[in-house]
Structures are given as C-alpha cells and as structure tokens.
Amino acid sequence: MVRGKVKLAYSLKRMNGMKKRLRDLTTLYAVLTCAIICGPAVQALAVWPYQAKASHEEQKTNFSDLTKILIKRIQKLKKQIEETRSKKMRALMYKFLKKGPAVLRGF
C-alpha cells in the first residue's frame, strides 16, 4: 500500500515537471505545445493545456473587434476634448464680457 502511494506521488511529480517544461517551451520559444499523458499510475488521460487555444481566425476576429472598440473610444474622447474646449472658451468669453480685457492678461 505504501509503495503504491510513493509510485503515485512520483508519477504526479514527473507529470507536473513535464507540464512545467512544456509551459517553459511555450513561453521561451513562442511555440505551441500540447501533451497527452497516460500511464499506470494515472487513472485518466491528462491533457495539457487544459483549455483549447483559440484558432487564428478567432484571434483575428477578436483583434478586429478590439480595434473597432478602440477607434470608437478615441472618437468619443476627441468629442469630449472638443466639448471641454468649447465650454472653457465660452466661460472665458463671458468673463471677458463682464470684466473686460484684464481677464486675458493671465494668458
């Protein structure tokens, strides 16, 4: 019984080590890796990575969606900047009408 637990712990340790190496390869060399691990100590197949990566077309679609979102956000910010400028200019004109040209000396 004890020997079985030791074997199981050893194989799990090796499996985790293999997953770590695969993750390192993916990170360092920018390659796609996958593994299907099976053995006498593992009851079910272990698959790495757990989640399927998005296909290139899905990534491209997500990227185009992000660019559209960013373009809309930039347009909205430009509109806000323009509105803020016009409000500041309007406030400055009203001050000028009330107090005269002395208001403009600070600029």
C-alpha positions in Angstrom: 0.0 0.0 0.0 2.7 2.5 1.0 4.7 1.6 -2.1 1.7 2.4 -4.3 1.4 5.8 -2.8 5.1 6.5 -3.4 4.7 5.5 -7.0 1.7 7.7 -7.5 3.4 10.7 -5.9 6.5 10.1 -8.0 4.4 9.9 -11.3 2.4 13.0 -10.4 5.7 14.9 -9.6 7.0 13.8 -13.0 3.8 14.8 -14.7 3.9 18.3 -13.1 7.5 18.6 -14.1 6.7 17.7 -17.7 3.9 20.3 -17.8 6.3 22.9 -16.4 8.8 22.1 -19.2 6.1 22.4 -21.8 5.0 25.8 -20.4 8.6 26.9 -20.4 9.0 25.9 -24.1 5.8 27.8 -25.0 6.9 30.9 -23.2 10.6 31.0 -24.2 10.3 29.9 -27.8 6.8 31.0 -28.7 5.8 27.6 -30.0 2.5 25.8 -29.5 2.9 22.7 -27.3 0.5 20.1 -26.1 0.8 16.8 -24.3 -1.4 13.8 -23.6 -0.1 12.0 -20.6 -1.1 8.5 -19.7 0.4 5.8 -17.6 -0.2 3.1 -15.0 -0.4 5.5 -12.1 -2.7 8.0 -13.8 -6.3 6.8 -13.9 -7.5 9.1 -16.7 -5.7 10.8 -19.6 -4.1 14.1 -18.6 -4.2 16.7 -21.3 -2.1 19.9 -21.4 -3.1 22.7 -22.0 -6.4 22.2 -20.3 -8.3 24.7 -22.4 -8.2 24.7 -26.2 -6.4 27.7 -27.6 -8.4 30.0 -29.8 -7.8 29.4 -33.5 -6.0 32.0 -35.6 -9.3 33.2 -37.2 -10.9 33.7 -33.8 -7.9 35.7 -32.6 -8.0 37.8 -35.7 -11.8 38.4 -35.2 -11.2 39.3 -31.5 -8.4 41.7 -32.6 -10.6 43.4 -35.2 -13.3 43.8 -32.6 -10.8 45.4 -30.2 -9.6 47.8 -32.9 -13.2 48.8 -33.5 -13.7 49.4 -29.8 -10.6 51.4 -29.6 -11.5 53.5 -32.6 -14.9 54.3 -31.1 -13.3 55.1 -27.7 -10.8 57.5 -29.4 -13.6 59.2 -31.3 -15.6 59.6 -28.1 -12.5 61.1 -26.3 -11.9 63.5 -29.1 -15.5 64.7 -28.9 -15.2 65.1 -25.1 -12.0 67.2 -25.6 -13.7 69.4 -28.1 -16.7 69.9 -25.8 -14.4 70.8 -22.9 -12.5 73.3 -25.1 -15.8 75.0 -26.2 -17.0 75.2 -22.6 -13.7 76.8 -21.4 -13.8 79.2 -24.3 -17.4 80.1 -23.6 -16.6 80.7 -19.9 -13.6 82.9 -20.9 -15.8 84.9 -23.3 -18.4 85.6 -20.5 -15.6 86.6 -18.1 -14.3 88.9 -20.8 -17.7 90.5 -21.3 -18.2 91.0 -17.6 -14.7 92.2 -16.5 -13.2 93.4 -19.7 -9.8 92.8 -21.3 -8.0 92.4 -17.9 -9.2 88.8 -17.9 -6.9 87.9 -20.9 -3.7 89.2 -19.3 -3.2 86.0 -17.4 -2.8 84.0 -20.7 
